[in-house]
Amino acid sequence: MSTMLAHHKIVVSRFISFMTALVAALISANCIHAEQAYFMGLGDLPGGLYRSKAKDVSADGSVVVGSSVIGPTINDVQAFRWTEETGMVSIAPFTSEARRISSDGTTILVGLNRWTADGGMERLPALPGYATTAAIDLSADGRIVVGYASDGFFEDRGVRWAGSGVEQLAPIIGLSESTIIATSADGATLAGFESDYANGIRKGFVWNKNTGVKYFANPANSSYQPIGMSADGSIVAGFKDLRQPFIWTEQSGVVPLNTADSDYMAISADGSVIVGGYQNSGPGWIWDNAHGVRNLQQVLTTEYNLGSSLTGWSLRAAESISADNRTIVGWGFNPNGNIEAFMAYLGTPVPEPSMFLMAGLALIPLARRSKERTLMTQRRSSARA
């Protein structure tokens, strides 16, 4: 029996030593391979003025889309797609802007066109009888596009493109007049506004086929216009009276973000982070529930140690944040004074070392219980003998 006990002590000791070494190795490896935060300008397309703006980013932050000037005036723009491998590449041979991108980066909304990596540019059909059509948002898989059509007499109709067809949403959502601005990831929940031309206001709403239309609170006849929504459609970001940022949920209603007027705004997939900016004076900003609204450039400098990369930059607008909340894109004035698209990668979070230690230490009692079970088995064997 003493020989067996001695053997068991050796096994347990080796097990604990192995777990200690494993925990140390995991901590070390994790620290070595954790990706660091970085900031970079994305350049511009060749020709014309040096001027580019990033508008959206894929779920993992690897693909960025936007527009860049290719002629002598700021209106001579073309849509671009950027990746680390290709750099900034034009995807449309005509005046255009890439507005939205699918989660996987393979489908891009370019004006009234849907571009795919496999099929190239596809023109979205216009709504019959309407003079103007605008495509504004894209579902996560790129299959559904939403926007509006106008008859030229201040009558707008929310529209949705699915596949190769277009449909008017008025009979579906129950509103005779509407403008659709945003869609949930699956295309099932929509956000937009209904215009009250007599009073000059916009009544923001969220629609889902199961719950119908839900209007935002509308105190003092203010206008509430959605800009984007979380992936599940439960959280909406938008502007009150066209410039004052707010966030909306059914439980809390409209909650102001208490920041200066803004022109740009975007919400993360889980609704926990909102970014924005004001093109005339900046600065670009970032919001979360724990910190409220903060200057984006200051956050990147103080929390992510990117001050040296940001030297000479003035970030004016953050226009999108990736679904994993790790990549922010937008535009600002670069060190040469030109407007340039940027990407700010916030790095890979490093789990607390205590997590690994706790995982390893949690296995030690298992080894002890194994020892106790061995002793109990030996006693039972002795008793039977």
N, C-alpha and C positions, 0 to 999 in steps of 0.2 A: 504493500500500500504506500509506504514512504517513497518508494521509487516512482510510483504513479503520480504522487503529489508533487514531487520534485519536477517531474516531466511537465506537469500541468503548469507549474509556476513559470517554467521556462517559456512555455507556449504563450501564456498571458503576457509575460514581460516582453516577448518579441512582438506580440500583437500591438501592445501599447506603444512600443518604440516605432513600429511601422506606421501607426496612425499619426504619431507626432511628426514623423518625417513627411508623411503625406500631406498633412495640414500645412506644414511649412512650405512644401513644394507648391501647393495650390496657391497659397498667398503670394509666393514669389513669382510664380508664372502669371498670375492674374495682374500683378503690378507691372510686370515686364510687357505684357501684351495688351494692356489697356490702351485704347486709342486716345490720343491727346486732342484737346480742342484746337481749332485753327480758324483763321479768317482769311479770305482771299477775294480779290476782284476777279470777275469772270471775263474781262476784256470786252471787245465789241466786234461786230462784223466788219470786214474790210470795206473801204470806200466811204466817202462822205464824212460827216461830223462824227467825232468820237462821243457816242452817247448810247447807253444800253440800260435796260431795266428788267430785272427778274420779276416774274409774276407768280410762278407756282413751282412746286417741287414734288417729286415722287415720294412715296411713303417711306422709303429708306434713305432719301436724300441724295441718291446717285444721279438723278436726272433733273435738270432745271430748264424751265422754259420762260420766254419773255419776248422782248422786241429790241431791235437795235437799228439805229439810223444808218442808211447806206447811201444817202444823197446829201445835197447841200442844205436841206431844211429839216427841221425836226419831224415833219410829217412824212418824210421819205423813210419809212420803217419797214422792216421785214421780221417775221417771226423766227425765233431761233430755238434750237434744242442744244443743251450743253451737257456733256458728260466729261469725266476726267480723261477718258481715252481719246475723245474726238475734239474736245474743246467746244467753242461756240460755232454751230453750223446752221445756216439758213435752211428752213424746211418749206418755204413758200416763195415762189418767184414773183410775187405781187405784194403790194402794200398791205401789211397785215400785222396782227399782234397775236402771239400765243397767250391765251388767257388761262386755260386750265389743263391739267394733266391727270391721267389715270394713276391709280396707286402703283402699278408696275412700270409706269413710264413709257408704255407702248402706244398710248392713244392721247392725242393732244387736240384741244379745241382751239381752232385758228379762225377767228371771225365767224363766218357762217359755214365753216368747213370743219370736218373731222379728219385729222391726219392719223394714220396708223403706220407702224413700222413695216408692216407687211404689204399694205395696200396703197400707201401714199395718201394723197388728198382726195376727200370725198365731199362734194357740195351737199349741204343739208337742204332739203326742199323747203320752199316758202309756203306759208299758209295761204291758200287760194283767196283772193279778194282783198289781201292786205298789202299795203304799199311797202312797209318796212318790217323787217324781222331781225331780231337780235338773239344770238345764242350766248348764254351767260355762265351756266354751270354744267358740270359733268359728274356723272355717278362714278363711284370708285373703280368699276370695271370698264368704264368708258362707253358703255352701251346706251346709256340714256343721257340726253342733253335737254336742258330746260332753258326757257327764256320768254320772249314775248313777241307779239306782232302788233303793228299799229296800222290803222286805216287812214292815217293822215289827218283825222279830225278829232284828235285827243281821245280816241277810243282804243285802248290797249287790251289785248287778250293774251293771257298766259298760254304758252304752248310747250309741248313736250315732243321730242324726237325719240323714237325707239325703233331700232333697226333702220329701215329706209323710209319710214313714214313719219308724218307730222300730224299732231292732233291738237285741237283747241281744248283747253282745260276748263273753260267756263261751265259747260254742262256737267263736268265731272266734279269739280270742287264746289259748285253751287254759287259762284259769283259771276255776275254778268260782265264785270270788268276787272282785270287784275294784271299784275306784272310779276312774273316768277323770277326770283333772284338766286335761290340756292336750293340744293337737293341733298338729302341724306345719302350715305354711301350706297345704299341699295336702290335709290330712286323712288322709294315709296312715300317719303315724307318731303313736303315742299314748303318753302318759305317765300313770302313775297309781300306785296302791298296792293291795296285797293285805293284808287285815287278818288278823293272827294273834290271835284273841281269847283264846286260852289263855294267851299270853304278854304280851298287851297291846301289841303292836308293829305297825307298818305297814311292809311290805316294798315299797319303791319299785321300779318297773320301767319299761322302755321297750319298746314293741311295734311291730313292723312285719311285714307279711305275708311279706316276703322273708327276714327274719332271726329272726322269732319273738320270744319274750319274753327280755329281758335284765334281770336283777335288779341293783340297786345293791348295793355291798358293805354288809354288815350286821354290823359288829363290835359286840361287847358287847350284842347284842340291842337296839340302838337303832332307833328308828323313822325312816324316811326317806320324806318325802312331797314329790313334785314340786309345783311351783307354776306353772311355765311352761317353754317350750322354744323354741329358736331356730327360724327358719323351716324349715330343712332337717331338724330333728329330731335333730341330732347333739349338741347341748348342752342340758342340763337344769339349771334352777335350782330349789331347793327348801329345805325346812326339815328339819333333823335334830331329832327329839324336839319337833316342832311349832314351835320358835322359833329355832333356830340355823341361819342361812343357809349353804348350800353350793352348789357348782356341780359338775356331773357330765359326764364324757365317757367313752366306752368305753375310750379309751387311758389316761386318768388316774384314772378312778374318781371317788370322792367327795373333793372338796377343800373344806375349810371356808373361809369368807370372812373369818374372824377379826374379826367385829364383834359388837356387843351383840345380845341377843335382839331379834327383829323380828316384827311382825305382818303386814307387807306386803312384797311383793317382785315384781319383774317383770324380764324379760330382753329385750334388744333382738333384732331379727330376725336379725342376724348373730352374736349371742351374745357380742359384745365388751364390752357395757355391761350392768350390772345396777343397778337402783335399788330402794329399799325404805324402811322406816321402822317406828317403834314408836309406836303411838297414845297410850300413856299418858304417855310422856315425850319421845319423839323422840330424836335429831333424824332428819329425813330424810337418807338417805345415797345415795351413788353409788359404784359399783365399776367399775374396769377393770383389766386385767392389769398395766399399767404403774405404776399408782398405788395399787392396793389399794382398801380402803374409805375414803371421805372424807366429811366433813360436806357435804351438798349446799349448804346455805346459804352456807357458807364458800367453796366452789368458785365459786358464782355471784357472790359478792362480789369475790373476789380475781382470778379468771381472766376473768370476763366483765363486770367493772365495773358490777354491778347493785346495789351497796350502797345507793344512794339509793332505788331502787325497793323494796328489801326492808326499809327502815326500819320498825320496829314489827312486822314479821312474825316468826313462829316456825314454820318448816316442819317438820311432823311426819312426813309420809309421802309419798314419791314412789311412785305406783301404776302408772305406765306410761311407756314411752318410745317415740317414733315409730320406724317402720322405717328412716328416714333418720338416726336418732340425733341429731336436732336439736331435738326438742321433748319436754320432760318435763312430766307432769301429776300432780297429787296434791292434797293439802290441808294446811292449817295454820291457825294462829291469826292472823287479820289484825290490823291496828293497833287495832281496836276490841274485840279479845278474842273475836271470833266465829270459828267454824270456817268456812273458805271454800275452795272449789276454786281451784287456781292453775294457770297455765301458765308455763313457763320456756322461752323460745326461745333457743337457743344461737348463732343467727346463721349466716350463710353463710360457709364457710371461704374465705379469700382466698388464691389460689395465690401461691407465692413469686414475686416479680418476676424472680428468676433464671431461672424457667421460661420466661418470655417472652423474656428476653434470649438464653438458650441457643437458643430456637427461631429467633430472628432471626439470631443469629450463625451458626447451622448452615447458613443459606442463602447466607452470603457465599462459602464455598468453592465452592458451586454456580456462583456468578457467575464466580469465578476459573477454574473448569474450563471454563465456557462461553467465556471469553476464550482459553484455551489451545486449545480446539477450533477457534475461529475462526482463530487464527494457523496451526495445522496445516493447515487447509483452504487458507489463502492460500499456504503453502509448496508444498503439493501442486499447486496450480493453476500456480504459477510454474515448477515442475519440468516439468510437462507442456508448458508453453509453450516 
